[in-house]
Amino acid sequence: MQIETTPLPGVLLLTPARHGDARGFFSESWNRRTLADAGVVLPEFVQDNHSMSAQTGTLRGLHYQSPPFAQGKLVRCGRGRLFDVAVDVRMGSPTYGQWFGTELSFENGRQLWIPAGFLHGFVTREPDTEIVYKCTAHYDRASDGAVAWDSVGIDWDVTDPLLSDKDRDAQPLAELKSPFVFEEQA
Ligand SMILES: Cc1cn([C@H]2C[C@H](O)[C@@H](COP(=O)(O)OP(=O)(O)O[C@H]3O[C@H](C)C(=O)[C@H](O)[C@H]3O)O2)c(=O)[nH]c1=O
């Protein structure tokens, strides 16, 4: 397991090993003990999500759930290719409003750990792209929130993305009354 930090403290890039043979490969996509042995202890996951976006340039985000249903997410790409983004929206954080993005693909097997307190979004870079991700809290529709994809200064490298109505009508980051508070790590 390759573990890399990012410019956003707490957001990690995790790349599991792939064991290749004549059939293809085998990979442990999630192993709590492997990460703990490397000093990384993530919260418990309670829900797995899976979405497929048929069209290149489909953009889902920027989303969050308010406490007590705030979600940490461990994100990977099951098929195709996407650009995945986390945005820090924890009040008082030194990196508030800052974003980090990386390409996740079936080919690179890379995963992004996004703690609670960050917005999450992605744009697809191939047709029929599938994203699968583990969440640390259950879905709660009433706690669901969205921030406009083009209000953060993210370099999505996409024009006129395919959006849901919710995402098209989302509030700009400047108007967000963030429900998250930054807590200095011990
Ligand atoms: C998120 C979610 C949605 N749904 C239902 C609600 C709707 O009937 C349908 C589509 O939901 P939505 O349009 O919110 O799906 P996305 O636009 O992919 O939203 C997700 O995309 C970004 C990138 C995320 O990180 C979140 O997990 C989530 O906000 O699935 C559920 O039943 N359970 C769920 O956990």
The ligand as a Tripos MOL2 file, in Angstrom:
@<TRIPOS>MOLECULE
LIG
   35    37     1     0     0
SMALL
NO_CHARGES

@<TRIPOS>ATOM
      1 C1        -25.7320   10.0720   -2.1760 C.3       1 LIG1
      2 C2        -26.9060    9.1470   -2.1590 C.ar      1 LIG1
      3 C3        -27.9620    9.3040   -3.0340 C.ar      1 LIG1
      4 N1        -29.0130    8.4330   -2.9820 N.ar      1 LIG1
      5 C4        -30.1040    8.6000   -3.9460 C.3       1 LIG1
      6 C5        -30.7400    9.9790   -3.9340 C.3       1 LIG1
      7 C6        -31.1420   10.1960   -5.3680 C.3       1 LIG1
      8 O1        -32.4230    9.6240   -5.5810 O.3       1 LIG1
      9 C7        -30.1070    9.4190   -6.1770 C.3       1 LIG1
     10 C8        -29.0130   10.2830   -6.7590 C.3       1 LIG1
     11 O2        -28.4990   11.0810   -5.7100 O.3       1 LIG1
     12 P1        -27.5270   12.2930   -6.0540 P.3       1 LIG1
     13 O3        -28.0390   13.0380   -7.2420 O.co2     1 LIG1
     14 O4        -27.3300   13.0590   -4.7490 O.co2     1 LIG1
     15 O5        -26.2010   11.5240   -6.4390 O.3       1 LIG1
     16 P2        -24.7660   12.1970   -6.7380 P.3       1 LIG1
     17 O6        -24.9470   13.4830   -7.4810 O.co2     1 LIG1
     18 O7        -23.9140   11.1390   -7.2870 O.co2     1 LIG1
     19 O8        -24.2840   12.5860   -5.2820 O.3       1 LIG1
     20 C9        -23.1080   12.0420   -4.7160 C.3       1 LIG1
     21 O9        -22.0250   12.6290   -5.3800 O.3       1 LIG1
     22 C10       -20.9610   13.1420   -4.6180 C.3       1 LIG1
     23 C11       -19.7230   13.1190   -5.4690 C.3       1 LIG1
     24 C12       -20.7520   12.5070   -3.2930 C.2       1 LIG1
     25 O10       -19.6360   12.4250   -2.7680 O.2       1 LIG1
     26 C13       -21.9340   12.0840   -2.5270 C.3       1 LIG1
     27 O11       -21.8440   10.7170   -2.1110 O.3       1 LIG1
     28 C14       -23.2010   12.2850   -3.2330 C.3       1 LIG1
     29 O12       -23.6130   13.6170   -2.9850 O.3       1 LIG1
     30 O13       -29.5330    8.4780   -5.2470 O.3       1 LIG1
     31 C15       -29.0770    7.3910   -2.0730 C.ar      1 LIG1
     32 O14       -30.0460    6.6180   -2.0410 O.2       1 LIG1
     33 N2        -28.0500    7.2410   -1.1830 N.ar      1 LIG1
     34 C16       -26.9640    8.0730   -1.1940 C.ar      1 LIG1
     35 O15       -26.0320    7.8720   -0.3790 O.2       1 LIG1
@<TRIPOS>BOND
     1     1     2 1
     2     2     3 ar
     3     2    34 ar
     4     3     4 ar
     5     4     5 1
     6     4    31 ar
     7     5     6 1
     8     5    30 1
     9     6     7 1
    10     7     8 1
    11     7     9 1
    12     9    10 1
    13     9    30 1
    14    10    11 1
    15    11    12 1
    16    12    13 2
    17    12    14 1
    18    12    15 1
    19    15    16 1
    20    16    17 2
    21    16    18 1
    22    16    19 1
    23    19    20 1
    24    20    21 1
    25    20    28 1
    26    21    22 1
    27    22    23 1
    28    22    24 1
    29    24    25 2
    30    24    26 1
    31    26    27 1
    32    26    28 1
    33    28    29 1
    34    31    32 2
    35    31    33 ar
    36    33    34 ar
    37    34    35 2
@<TRIPOS>SUBSTRUCTURE
     1 LIG1         1 GROUP 0 **** ****
